[in-house]
C-alpha cells in the first residue's frame, strides 16, 4: 500500500483476526473504517 490515499473502507468480519488487522492498518494509514461484524460487542471493542 505504498500509494495509499485515505478513504472510507468497510471491513466485514472486522472484529477479529485478519479483518481486525486490516481495519487497524487502514486507520493507521489515515483511512476511515466501518467495522461490520455479527459480534457487535467485539466490533465495538475493535472500534475503540
PDB file of N, CA, C and O in Angstrom:
ATOM      1  N   UNK A   1       0.825  -1.180   0.000  1.00  0.00           N
ATOM      2  CA  UNK A   1       0.000   0.000   0.000  1.00  0.00           C
ATOM      3  C   UNK A   1       0.873   1.249   0.000  1.00  0.00           C
ATOM      4  O   UNK A   1       0.632   2.183   0.765  1.00  0.00           O
ATOM      5  N   UNK A   2       1.843   1.260  -0.822  1.00  0.00           N
ATOM      6  CA  UNK A   2       2.757   2.389  -0.895  1.00  0.00           C
ATOM      7  C   UNK A   2       2.055   3.673  -1.325  1.00  0.00           C
ATOM      8  O   UNK A   2       2.389   4.750  -0.831  1.00  0.00           O
ATOM      9  N   UNK A   3       1.089   3.576  -2.239  1.00  0.00           N
ATOM     10  CA  UNK A   3       0.409   4.753  -2.782  1.00  0.00           C
ATOM     11  C   UNK A   3      -1.007   4.865  -2.229  1.00  0.00           C
ATOM     12  O   UNK A   3      -1.936   5.220  -2.954  1.00  0.00           O
ATOM     13  N   UNK A   4      -1.167   4.565  -0.958  1.00  0.00           N
ATOM     14  CA  UNK A   4      -2.484   4.570  -0.332  1.00  0.00           C
ATOM     15  C   UNK A   4      -2.976   5.989  -0.125  1.00  0.00           C
ATOM     16  O   UNK A   4      -2.261   6.819   0.438  1.00  0.00           O
ATOM     17  N   UNK A   5      -4.179   6.275  -0.568  1.00  0.00           N
ATOM     18  CA  UNK A   5      -4.825   7.562  -0.326  1.00  0.00           C
ATOM     19  C   UNK A   5      -5.972   7.307   0.659  1.00  0.00           C
ATOM     20  O   UNK A   5      -6.839   6.481   0.373  1.00  0.00           O
ATOM     21  N   UNK A   6      -6.002   7.992   1.808  1.00  0.00           N
ATOM     22  CA  UNK A   6      -7.047   7.754   2.800  1.00  0.00           C
ATOM     23  C   UNK A   6      -8.444   7.845   2.201  1.00  0.00           C
ATOM     24  O   UNK A   6      -8.750   8.756   1.432  1.00  0.00           O
ATOM     25  N   UNK A   7      -9.277   6.888   2.565  1.00  0.00           N
ATOM     26  CA  UNK A   7     -10.635   6.804   2.066  1.00  0.00           C
ATOM     27  C   UNK A   7     -11.511   6.231   3.167  1.00  0.00           C
ATOM     28  O   UNK A   7     -11.058   6.013   4.290  1.00  0.00           O
ATOM     29  N   UNK A   8     -12.769   5.991   2.831  1.00  0.00           N
ATOM     30  CA  UNK A   8     -13.668   5.277   3.724  1.00  0.00           C
ATOM     31  C   UNK A   8     -13.699   3.825   3.266  1.00  0.00           C
ATOM     32  O   UNK A   8     -13.910   3.540   2.087  1.00  0.00           O
ATOM     33  N   UNK A   9     -13.486   2.910   4.209  1.00  0.00           N
ATOM     34  CA  UNK A   9     -13.480   1.482   3.907  1.00  0.00           C
ATOM     35  C   UNK A   9     -14.470   0.776   4.814  1.00  0.00           C
ATOM     36  O   UNK A   9     -14.675   1.184   5.957  1.00  0.00           O
ATOM     37  N   UNK A  10     -15.082  -0.280   4.305  1.00  0.00           N
ATOM     38  CA  UNK A  10     -15.947  -1.150   5.100  1.00  0.00           C
ATOM     39  C   UNK A  10     -15.242  -2.490   5.202  1.00  0.00           C
ATOM     40  O   UNK A  10     -14.939  -3.122   4.190  1.00  0.00           O
ATOM     41  N   UNK A  11     -14.982  -2.921   6.433  1.00  0.00           N
ATOM     42  CA  UNK A  11     -14.309  -4.194   6.649  1.00  0.00           C
ATOM     43  C   UNK A  11     -15.316  -5.150   7.278  1.00  0.00           C
ATOM     44  O   UNK A  11     -15.709  -4.970   8.431  1.00  0.00           O
ATOM     45  N   UNK A  12     -15.734  -6.164   6.526  1.00  0.00           N
ATOM     46  CA  UNK A  12     -16.640  -7.170   7.068  1.00  0.00           C
ATOM     47  C   UNK A  12     -15.805  -8.182   7.845  1.00  0.00           C
ATOM     48  O   UNK A  12     -14.695  -8.532   7.443  1.00  0.00           O
ATOM     49  N   UNK A  13     -16.356  -8.642   8.958  1.00  0.00           N
ATOM     50  CA  UNK A  13     -15.593  -9.526   9.827  1.00  0.00           C
ATOM     51  C   UNK A  13     -14.453  -8.781  10.505  1.00  0.00           C
ATOM     52  O   UNK A  13     -13.409  -9.360  10.806  1.00  0.00           O
ATOM     53  N   UNK A  14     -14.662  -7.496  10.741  1.00  0.00           N
ATOM     54  CA  UNK A  14     -13.593  -6.636  11.237  1.00  0.00           C
ATOM     55  C   UNK A  14     -13.341  -6.682  12.727  1.00  0.00           C
ATOM     56  O   UNK A  14     -12.467  -5.968  13.220  1.00  0.00           O
ATOM     57  N   UNK A  15     -14.082  -7.504  13.465  1.00  0.00           N
ATOM     58  CA  UNK A  15     -13.917  -7.538  14.915  1.00  0.00           C
ATOM     59  C   UNK A  15     -12.746  -8.400  15.361  1.00  0.00           C
ATOM     60  O   UNK A  15     -12.209  -8.199  16.450  1.00  0.00           O
ATOM     61  N   UNK A  16     -12.347  -9.355  14.537  1.00  0.00           N
ATOM     62  CA  UNK A  16     -11.313 -10.308  14.940  1.00  0.00           C
ATOM     63  C   UNK A  16     -10.434 -10.702  13.761  1.00  0.00           C
ATOM     64  O   UNK A  16     -10.784 -10.478  12.602  1.00  0.00           O
ATOM     65  N   UNK A  17      -9.308 -11.283  14.072  1.00  0.00           N
ATOM     66  CA  UNK A  17      -8.445 -11.907  13.076  1.00  0.00           C
ATOM     67  C   UNK A  17      -7.944 -10.972  11.989  1.00  0.00           C
ATOM     68  O   UNK A  17      -7.534  -9.841  12.250  1.00  0.00           O
ATOM     69  N   UNK A  18      -7.990 -11.478  10.755  1.00  0.00           N
ATOM     70  CA  UNK A  18      -7.483 -10.730   9.607  1.00  0.00           C
ATOM     71  C   UNK A  18      -8.273  -9.442   9.396  1.00  0.00           C
ATOM     72  O   UNK A  18      -7.697  -8.408   9.058  1.00  0.00           O
ATOM     73  N   UNK A  19      -9.576  -9.499   9.592  1.00  0.00           N
ATOM     74  CA  UNK A  19     -10.400  -8.305   9.427  1.00  0.00           C
ATOM     75  C   UNK A  19     -10.009  -7.203  10.393  1.00  0.00           C
ATOM     76  O   UNK A  19      -9.946  -6.031  10.024  1.00  0.00           O
ATOM     77  N   UNK A  20      -9.746  -7.589  11.627  1.00  0.00           N
ATOM     78  CA  UNK A  20      -9.325  -6.607  12.634  1.00  0.00           C
ATOM     79  C   UNK A  20      -7.970  -6.005  12.268  1.00  0.00           C
ATOM     80  O   UNK A  20      -7.776  -4.793  12.359  1.00  0.00           O
ATOM     81  N   UNK A  21      -7.036  -6.861  11.856  1.00  0.00           N
ATOM     82  CA  UNK A  21      -5.701  -6.385  11.470  1.00  0.00           C
ATOM     83  C   UNK A  21      -5.796  -5.425  10.286  1.00  0.00           C
ATOM     84  O   UNK A  21      -5.104  -4.408  10.250  1.00  0.00           O
ATOM     85  N   UNK A  22      -6.653  -5.750   9.321  1.00  0.00           N
ATOM     86  CA  UNK A  22      -6.826  -4.882   8.159  1.00  0.00           C
ATOM     87  C   UNK A  22      -7.427  -3.540   8.569  1.00  0.00           C
ATOM     88  O   UNK A  22      -6.971  -2.489   8.118  1.00  0.00           O
ATOM     89  N   UNK A  23      -8.446  -3.575   9.419  1.00  0.00           N
ATOM     90  CA  UNK A  23      -9.066  -2.332   9.883  1.00  0.00           C
ATOM     91  C   UNK A  23      -8.049  -1.449  10.597  1.00  0.00           C
ATOM     92  O   UNK A  23      -8.007  -0.240  10.371  1.00  0.00           O
ATOM     93  N   UNK A  24      -7.233  -2.047  11.456  1.00  0.00           N
ATOM     94  CA  UNK A  24      -6.219  -1.280  12.176  1.00  0.00           C
ATOM     95  C   UNK A  24      -5.203  -0.671  11.215  1.00  0.00           C
ATOM     96  O   UNK A  24      -4.807   0.483  11.377  1.00  0.00           O
ATOM     97  N   UNK A  25      -4.784  -1.438  10.223  1.00  0.00           N
ATOM     98  CA  UNK A  25      -3.816  -0.929   9.248  1.00  0.00           C
ATOM     99  C   UNK A  25      -4.390   0.247   8.463  1.00  0.00           C
ATOM    100  O   UNK A  25      -3.704   1.246   8.245  1.00  0.00           O
ATOM    101  N   UNK A  26      -5.637   0.130   8.042  1.00  0.00           N
ATOM    102  CA  UNK A  26      -6.269   1.209   7.289  1.00  0.00           C
ATOM    103  C   UNK A  26      -6.369   2.488   8.119  1.00  0.00           C
ATOM    104  O   UNK A  26      -6.147   3.584   7.606  1.00  0.00           O
ATOM    105  N   UNK A  27      -6.703   2.346   9.400  1.00  0.00           N
ATOM    106  CA  UNK A  27      -6.780   3.513  10.288  1.00  0.00           C
ATOM    107  C   UNK A  27      -5.397   4.124  10.471  1.00  0.00           C
ATOM    108  O   UNK A  27      -5.243   5.344  10.430  1.00  0.00           O
ATOM    109  N   UNK A  28      -4.384   3.271  10.675  1.00  0.00           N
ATOM    110  CA  UNK A  28      -3.013   3.768  10.833  1.00  0.00           C
ATOM    111  C   UNK A  28      -2.547   4.544   9.607  1.00  0.00           C
ATOM    112  O   UNK A  28      -1.732   5.459   9.719  1.00  0.00           O
ATOM    113  N   UNK A  29      -3.067   4.174   8.433  1.00  0.00           N
ATOM    114  CA  UNK A  29      -2.695   4.851   7.194  1.00  0.00           C
ATOM    115  C   UNK A  29      -3.566   6.068   6.908  1.00  0.00           C
ATOM    116  O   UNK A  29      -3.445   6.681   5.848  1.00  0.00           O
ATOM    117  N   UNK A  30      -4.452   6.424   7.856  1.00  0.00           N
ATOM    118  CA  UNK A  30      -5.238   7.640   7.712  1.00  0.00           C
ATOM    119  C   UNK A  30      -6.640   7.459   7.175  1.00  0.00           C
ATOM    120  O   UNK A  30      -7.329   8.446   6.916  1.00  0.00           O
ATOM    121  N   UNK A  31      -7.082   6.230   7.000  1.00  0.00           N
ATOM    122  CA  UNK A  31      -8.409   5.979   6.465  1.00  0.00           C
ATOM    123  C   UNK A  31      -9.494   6.012   7.530  1.00  0.00           C
ATOM    124  O   UNK A  31      -9.205   5.972   8.725  1.00  0.00           O
ATOM    125  N   UNK A  32     -10.722   6.084   7.095  1.00  0.00           N
ATOM    126  CA  UNK A  32     -11.894   5.987   7.960  1.00  0.00           C
ATOM    127  C   UNK A  32     -12.474   4.601   7.720  1.00  0.00           C
ATOM    128  O   UNK A  32     -12.671   4.203   6.572  1.00  0.00           O
ATOM    129  N   UNK A  33     -12.750   3.858   8.797  1.00  0.00           N
ATOM    130  CA  UNK A  33     -13.146   2.459   8.662  1.00  0.00           C
ATOM    131  C   UNK A  33     -14.484   2.204   9.340  1.00  0.00           C
ATOM    132  O   UNK A  33     -14.716   2.623  10.474  1.00  0.00           O
ATOM    133  N   UNK A  34     -15.355   1.511   8.626  1.00  0.00           N
ATOM    134  CA  UNK A  34     -16.598   0.986   9.176  1.00  0.00           C
ATOM    135  C   UNK A  34     -16.341  -0.488   9.449  1.00  0.00           C
ATOM    136  O   UNK A  34     -15.992  -1.240   8.538  1.00  0.00           O
ATOM    137  N   UNK A  35     -16.514  -0.904  10.703  1.00  0.00           N
ATOM    138  CA  UNK A  35     -16.293  -2.301  11.072  1.00  0.00           C
ATOM    139  C   UNK A  35     -17.649  -2.995  11.120  1.00  0.00           C
ATOM    140  O   UNK A  35     -18.513  -2.640  11.921  1.00  0.00           O
ATOM    141  N   UNK A  36     -17.823  -3.981  10.258  1.00  0.00           N
ATOM    142  CA  UNK A  36     -19.060  -4.755  10.217  1.00  0.00           C
ATOM    143  C   UNK A  36     -18.769  -6.169  10.706  1.00  0.00           C
ATOM    144  O   UNK A  36     -17.853  -6.828  10.214  1.00  0.00           O
ATOM    145  N   UNK A  37     -19.558  -6.632  11.684  1.00  0.00           N
ATOM    146  CA  UNK A  37     -19.354  -7.970  12.220  1.00  0.00           C
ATOM    147  C   UNK A  37     -20.637  -8.413  12.916  1.00  0.00           C
ATOM    148  O   UNK A  37     -21.390  -7.581  13.423  1.00  0.00           O
ATOM    149  N   UNK A  38     -20.886  -9.706  12.940  1.00  0.00           N
ATOM    150  CA  UNK A  38     -22.056 -10.229  13.638  1.00  0.00           C
ATOM    151  C   UNK A  38     -21.910 -10.106  15.152  1.00  0.00           C
ATOM    152  O   UNK A  38     -22.908 -10.066  15.871  1.00  0.00           O
ATOM    153  N   UNK A  39     -20.676 -10.047  15.636  1.00  0.00           N
ATOM    154  CA  UNK A  39     -20.401  -9.915  17.066  1.00  0.00           C
ATOM    155  C   UNK A  39     -20.268  -8.422  17.394  1.00  0.00           C
ATOM    156  O   UNK A  39     -19.178  -7.856  17.311  1.00  0.00           O
ATOM    157  N   UNK A  40     -21.378  -7.801  17.764  1.00  0.00           N
ATOM    158  CA  UNK A  40     -21.400  -6.360  17.995  1.00  0.00           C
ATOM    159  C   UNK A  40     -20.444  -5.941  19.109  1.00  0.00           C
ATOM    160  O   UNK A  40     -19.746  -4.936  18.975  1.00  0.00           O
ATOM    161  N   UNK A  41     -20.405  -6.695  20.202  1.00  0.00           N
ATOM    162  CA  UNK A  41     -19.537  -6.333  21.326  1.00  0.00           C
ATOM    163  C   UNK A  41     -18.073  -6.320  20.901  1.00  0.00           C
ATOM    164  O   UNK A  41     -17.334  -5.405  21.263  1.00  0.00           O
ATOM    165  N   UNK A  42     -17.647  -7.321  20.139  1.00  0.00           N
ATOM    166  CA  UNK A  42     -16.255  -7.379  19.665  1.00  0.00           C
ATOM    167  C   UNK A  42     -15.985  -6.259  18.674  1.00  0.00           C
ATOM    168  O   UNK A  42     -14.896  -5.686  18.676  1.00  0.00           O
ATOM    169  N   UNK A  43     -16.953  -5.936  17.829  1.00  0.00           N
ATOM    170  CA  UNK A  43     -16.781  -4.849  16.863  1.00  0.00           C
ATOM    171  C   UNK A  43     -16.623  -3.513  17.591  1.00  0.00           C
ATOM    172  O   UNK A  43     -15.815  -2.676  17.189  1.00  0.00           O
ATOM    173  N   UNK A  44     -17.382  -3.320  18.642  1.00  0.00           N
ATOM    174  CA  UNK A  44     -17.279  -2.083  19.424  1.00  0.00           C
ATOM    175  C   UNK A  44     -15.904  -1.989  20.103  1.00  0.00           C
ATOM    176  O   UNK A  44     -15.310  -0.911  20.141  1.00  0.00           O
ATOM    177  N   UNK A  45     -15.399  -3.106  20.637  1.00  0.00           N
ATOM    178  CA  UNK A  45     -14.066  -3.104  21.260  1.00  0.00           C
ATOM    179  C   UNK A  45     -13.000  -2.762  20.235  1.00  0.00           C
ATOM    180  O   UNK A  45     -12.088  -1.988  20.523  1.00  0.00           O
ATOM    181  N   UNK A  46     -13.104  -3.327  19.050  1.00  0.00           N
ATOM    182  CA  UNK A  46     -12.141  -3.063  17.991  1.00  0.00           C
ATOM    183  C   UNK A  46     -12.190  -1.593  17.579  1.00  0.00           C
ATOM    184  O   UNK A  46     -11.152  -0.967  17.361  1.00  0.00           O
ATOM    185  N   UNK A  47     -13.386  -1.054  17.477  1.00  0.00           N
ATOM    186  CA  UNK A  47     -13.544   0.345  17.066  1.00  0.00           C
ATOM    187  C   UNK A  47     -12.903   1.303  18.070  1.00  0.00           C
ATOM    188  O   UNK A  47     -12.370   2.345  17.690  1.00  0.00           O
ATOM    189  N   UNK A  48     -12.958   0.949  19.333  1.00  0.00           N
ATOM    190  CA  UNK A  48     -12.343   1.812  20.354  1.00  0.00           C
ATOM    191  C   UNK A  48     -10.853   1.772  20.235  1.00  0.00           C
ATOM    192  O   UNK A  48     -10.154   2.431  21.005  1.00  0.00           O
TER     193      UNK A  48
END
